[in-house]
Amino acid sequence: MSFRLLRIAVIAQAATLALLLGNLLTVAEGMVSALVGAVHGVAYLMVVLIALRLPGSDATMRLHALIPGVGGAAVLHRAHRIHRVRPARRSDRPDRPDPGFGPTAAAR
């Protein structure tokens, strides 16, 4: 399982939770709740399953995945800290040349 899939599931979980709360605070339409609630449930289950199968996941990450609402964001944050996922440096990107200063220039 990849970080990309986890990120998509976390975004879907947060977006559907916002829609559910917005629906509850405004019109409380039952059909919206039924549809968005099902999507939210699937996103929640995806976060839990990905957290269980993610390489290097520990007990803390698995327990965070079980927290409704914010657990997915906590898992994503912890996974990034454990695996040190970071964006590519400027010199590693062919569309942006190295400016000649900064962390890449010190390595020369």
Beta strands, then each sheet from edge to edge (+ up, - down):
end
